């Protein structure tokens, strides 16, 4: 065995440390990342085609394919839609799109935008929810980085066997809604609310478990729901929509924090206020295609006039007071929060 003098040993040790440091830095510089992206839609859905696919393509291109998505559509990683918020928080999934309202009462601040007759523009709603949630909601999403927030296009009433034209027509109907506030809305209008996530609707309509549902046009084609109902009750376009639901595009915070600076920048370039607004526009522009299929099938359409909508608005008034009281009990200023939501919607509606 060759013996080295102490000075030579120190030199070799230093060289080994430098080599190790260099080797360690190489993977960091060329780090490759696969993001597990889990969501509720099938691959043909509007959101899959127009939002999720393009986002994944962009982050791959801008990272020179060092960061890619592994997409798991239609809850194919397992669990239920309501569990997506925990899957991304806990790192089971790296990225998700979901509705906070699927977990009733867990994200109470976001429900300001799920109260009835708040919004009739997904783009305005997207801009408003981004500002509002940055102020009021981040603490409700620990371990989670919000990349975008928005609401869908206008929500309407779709029924299988009879049209809904007046407040009295809701009586006796079993109706699906996506969130706690929309279930409360249906009850206030006289229907029997049935809570369930989106993928469960076709089976429930087919079996007669529900008589109809509240949904925007965007999502109807992917589940062929226009083939399962005959009547569509839309609201006077001069008035805010019957309801909206809030979406979040969210990333595991620890996963984001683990990225090298250049990959963080790629994520940052495709998140935030402008990205939220872009998604809102996509939802607004999706209405016509969804509606067209129902027209081609010969379904019946009815526009609820403003005068009749006034009856619906009056019937649902207690929901606002209840939500304000709930937020006050939680140590927040519910009245101010609701006013902020309305002010933001009004601000962005005019732009």
C-alpha positions in Angstrom: 0.0 0.0 0.0 1.4 3.4 -1.0 1.9 5.9 1.8 1.3 9.5 1.1 2.8 12.4 3.1 0.2 14.5 5.1 0.4 17.4 2.6 -0.4 15.0 -0.2 -3.3 13.5 1.8 -4.7 17.0 2.4 -4.5 17.7 -1.3 -6.2 14.5 -2.2 -9.0 15.1 0.3 -9.5 18.6 -1.0 -9.7 17.3 -4.5 -12.2 14.7 -3.5 -14.4 17.3 -1.9 -14.2 19.5 -4.9 -15.1 16.5 -7.2 -18.0 15.6 -4.9 -19.3 19.2 -4.9 -19.0 19.3 -8.6 -20.9 16.0 -9.0 -23.6 17.3 -6.6 -24.0 20.5 -8.6 -24.4 18.7 -11.9 -27.8 17.1 -11.1 -29.1 20.3 -9.7 -28.2 22.2 -12.8 -29.7 19.6 -15.0 -32.4 18.4 -12.7 -35.4 16.7 -14.3 -38.8 17.0 -12.7 -42.0 15.1 -13.3 -45.1 16.7 -11.9 -47.9 14.3 -11.0 -51.0 16.3 -12.2 -54.3 14.8 -10.8 -57.8 16.1 -11.8 -61.5 15.3 -12.2 -62.0 15.5 -15.9 -61.7 12.9 -18.6 -59.1 13.6 -21.4 -61.8 14.9 -23.8 -63.2 17.6 -21.4 -62.7 21.2 -22.2 -60.5 21.8 -19.2 -58.2 18.9 -20.2 -57.9 20.1 -23.8 -57.8 23.9 -23.3 -56.1 24.4 -19.9 -54.3 21.4 -18.6 -52.7 20.1 -21.8 -51.5 23.6 -22.9 -50.1 24.4 -19.5 -48.1 21.2 -19.4 -46.8 21.7 -22.9 -45.7 25.2 -22.0 -43.8 24.3 -18.9 -42.1 21.4 -20.8 -41.1 23.7 -23.7 -39.8 26.5 -21.5 -37.8 24.1 -19.3 -36.3 22.4 -22.4 -38.2 19.3 -21.3 -36.5 19.3 -17.8 -40.0 19.6 -16.2 -42.9 17.6 -17.5 -46.4 16.6 -16.4 -47.6 13.1 -15.8 -51.3 13.6 -16.1 -53.8 11.5 -14.2 -57.3 12.4 -15.5 -60.6 11.4 -14.1 -59.3 10.7 -10.6 -57.1 7.9 -11.9 -54.7 8.2 -9.1 -57.4 7.2 -6.7 -59.5 8.9 -4.1 -62.5 11.1 -4.5 -62.7 14.7 -5.9 -63.1 16.0 -2.4 -59.8 14.5 -1.4 -57.8 16.4 -4.1 -57.2 19.3 -1.7 -55.4 16.9 0.7 -53.6 15.0 -2.0 -51.8 18.2 -3.2 -51.3 19.5 0.4 -49.7 16.1 1.4 -47.7 15.7 -1.8 -49.6 12.6 -3.1 -50.1 14.7 -6.2 -47.8 17.6 -7.2 -50.5 19.6 -9.0 -54.3 19.5 -9.0 -57.3 21.4 -10.2 -60.3 21.1 -8.0 -63.2 22.9 -6.4 -62.7 23.9 -2.8 -66.4 23.7 -2.4 -66.3 19.9 -2.8 -65.2 19.8 0.9 -68.1 21.6 2.5 -67.2 24.2 5.1 -63.5 23.7 4.9 -62.8 26.8 2.8 -65.4 29.2 4.1 -63.8 32.4 2.8 -64.0 31.2 -0.8 -67.7 30.7 -0.5 -68.3 34.5 -1.0 -68.1 33.8 -4.7 -70.4 30.8 -4.4 -73.3 32.7 -3.0 -76.2 33.2 -5.5 -76.4 36.0 -8.1 -72.8 37.2 -7.7 -71.2 36.9 -11.1 -71.9 36.5 -14.8 -68.4 36.6 -16.2 -65.9 33.9 -15.6 -63.1 36.3 -16.6 -64.2 39.0 -14.1 -64.7 36.2 -11.5 -61.2 34.9 -12.1 -59.6 38.3 -11.6 -61.7 39.0 -8.6 -61.1 35.6 -6.9 -57.3 35.9 -7.4 -57.3 39.3 -5.6 -59.7 38.3 -2.9 -58.2 34.9 -2.1 -54.7 36.5 -1.9 -56.2 38.7 0.9 -58.5 36.3 2.7 -58.0 32.7 1.8 -54.3 31.7 1.7 -54.3 30.5 5.3 -57.0 28.0 4.4 -54.6 26.2 2.0 -51.6 25.3 4.2 -48.8 23.4 2.3 -50.3 24.5 -1.0 -49.3 27.1 -3.6 -52.2 28.6 -5.5 -51.2 29.0 -9.2 -54.6 30.3 -10.4 -58.2 30.8 -9.2 -61.4 31.3 -11.2 -65.1 30.7 -11.4 -66.9 28.9 -14.3 -69.2 30.4 -16.9 -72.8 31.1 -15.9 -74.5 28.2 -14.1 -78.0 27.2 -15.3 -80.8 24.8 -14.4 -81.0 21.6 -16.4 -83.9 19.1 -15.9 -85.0 15.8 -17.3 -88.8 15.7 -17.2 -90.1 19.2 -16.7 -88.9 22.8 -17.3 -88.2 25.2 -14.5 -89.8 28.6 -15.4 -90.9 29.9 -12.0 -89.9 29.6 -8.4 -92.8 27.2 -7.8 -91.4 24.8 -10.4 -88.5 23.9 -8.1 -90.9 22.3 -5.5 -90.4 18.6 -5.3 -87.4 18.4 -7.6 -84.3 16.5 -6.5 -81.5 18.7 -7.8 -77.7 18.3 -7.8 -75.4 21.1 -6.9 -71.6 21.1 -6.4 -71.1 23.2 -3.2 -72.5 23.9 0.2 -73.8 27.3 -0.9 -75.5 26.0 -4.0 -77.2 23.3 -2.0 -78.5 26.0 0.3 -79.6 27.9 -2.7 -81.6 25.0 -4.0 -83.3 24.5 -0.6 -84.2 28.2 -0.5 -85.8 27.9 -3.9 -87.9 24.9 -2.8 -85.9 22.0 -4.3 -84.4 19.1 -2.5 -80.6 19.4 -2.9 -78.5 16.4 -3.5 -74.7 17.0 -3.1 -72.4 15.0 -5.3 -69.2 15.6 -7.3 -69.3 16.1 -11.1 -68.5 12.5 -12.2 -71.4 11.1 -10.3 -74.1 13.1 -12.2 -74.7 10.8 -15.2 -75.4 7.8 -13.1 -77.6 9.7 -10.8 -79.7 11.2 -13.6 -79.9 7.8 -15.4 -81.2 6.1 -12.2 -83.6 8.9 -11.3 -81.7 9.7 -8.1 -81.9 13.3 -9.2 -84.3 15.1 -11.5 -81.8 17.6 -12.7 -78.7 19.7 -11.8 -77.1 23.1 -11.8 -74.2 23.3 -14.2 -72.5 25.6 -16.7 -72.6 24.7 -20.4 -68.8 24.1 -20.4 -68.9 20.7 -18.8 -72.0 19.2 -20.3 -70.5 17.7 -23.5 -67.7 15.7 -21.8 -70.3 13.8 -19.8 -73.0 13.8 -22.5 -75.4 15.4 -20.1 -77.2 17.2 -22.9 -78.4 13.7 -23.9 -79.8 12.9 -20.4 -82.0 16.0 -19.9 -84.5 17.8 -22.1 -85.0 21.2 -20.5 -82.6 24.0 -19.9 -83.5 27.2 -17.9 -81.1 30.0 -18.5 -81.3 33.3 -16.7 -81.7 36.8 -18.1 -78.2 37.8 -19.2 -78.6 41.3 -17.7 -78.5 39.7 -14.3 -75.8 37.9 -12.4 -75.8 34.1 -12.8 -77.8 31.9 -10.6 -74.6 30.5 -9.1 -70.9 30.1 -9.6 -68.3 27.7 -8.1 -64.7 28.5 -7.4 -61.8 26.5 -8.9 -58.2 26.4 -7.8 -55.2 25.3 -9.8 -52.8 24.3 -7.0 -49.3 22.9 -6.5 -47.7 21.3 -3.5 -45.7 24.0 -1.8 -42.8 21.7 -0.9 -42.5 20.5 -4.5 -42.4 24.1 -5.7 -39.8 25.0 -3.0 -37.6 22.0 -4.1 -37.3 23.3 -7.7 -34.1 25.1 -8.8 -34.6 28.8 -9.5 -35.0 28.5 -13.2 -37.7 25.9 -13.0 -39.5 28.0 -10.3 -39.5 30.8 -12.8 -41.1 28.6 -15.4 -43.9 27.9 -12.9 -44.2 31.6 -12.0 -44.4 32.5 -15.7 -47.6 30.4 -15.9 -49.4 31.3 -12.7 -50.9 34.3 -11.0 -53.4 37.0 -11.9 -52.8 37.0 -15.7 -53.0 33.2 -15.9 -56.2 33.2 -13.8 -57.8 35.8 -16.2 -56.7 33.7 -19.2 -58.5 30.6 -17.7 -61.6 32.7 -17.0 -61.7 33.8 -20.7 -61.4 30.1 -21.7 -64.4 29.3 -19.6 -66.5 32.2 -20.9 -65.7 31.2 -24.5 -66.7 27.6 -23.9 -70.4 28.3 -23.5 -71.4 28.2 -27.2 -70.0 24.8 -27.9 -71.7 23.2 -25.0 -75.0 24.8 -25.7 -74.9 24.0 -29.4 -75.0 20.2 -28.8 -78.2 20.6 -26.7 -79.7 22.7 -29.5 -78.8 20.2 -32.1 -80.5 17.4 -30.1 -83.7 19.5 -30.0 -83.8 20.2 -26.3 -86.1 22.9 -25.0 -84.7 26.3 -23.8 -86.3 28.9 -21.6 -84.9 32.2 -20.4 -86.1 33.2 -16.9 -87.0 36.9 -17.2 -85.6 39.5 -14.8 -89.0 40.0 -13.1 -89.2 36.3 -12.2 -85.5 36.2 -11.1 -86.4 38.9 -8.5 -88.5 36.2 -6.8 -85.5 33.9 -6.8 -83.2 36.6 -5.4 -85.6 37.4 -2.6 -86.0 33.7 -1.7 -82.2 33.3 -1.4 -81.5 36.5 0.6 -81.0 34.7 3.9 -77.9 32.9 2.5 -75.9 36.2 2.6 -76.7 36.9 6.2 -75.9 33.3 7.2 -72.5 33.4 5.4 -71.6 36.8 7.0 -72.6 35.4 10.5 -70.5 32.3 9.9 -67.4 34.3 9.0 -68.0 36.6 12.0 -68.0 33.5 14.2 -64.7 32.6 12.7 -63.2 36.0 13.8 -63.5 37.6 10.3 -65.4 40.6 9.1 -68.0 38.8 6.9 -69.8 41.9 5.8 -66.5 43.5 4.7 -65.4 40.3 2.9 -68.7 40.1 1.0 -68.4 43.8 0.0 -64.9 43.3 -1.1 -66.0 40.4 -3.3 -68.8 42.4 -4.9 -66.5 45.4 -5.4 -63.9 43.4 -7.1 -66.5 41.8 -9.4 -67.8 45.2 -10.3 -64.3 46.5 -10.9 -63.3 43.8 -13.3 -66.8 43.5 -14.9 -66.3 46.9 -16.5 -62.8 46.2 -18.0 
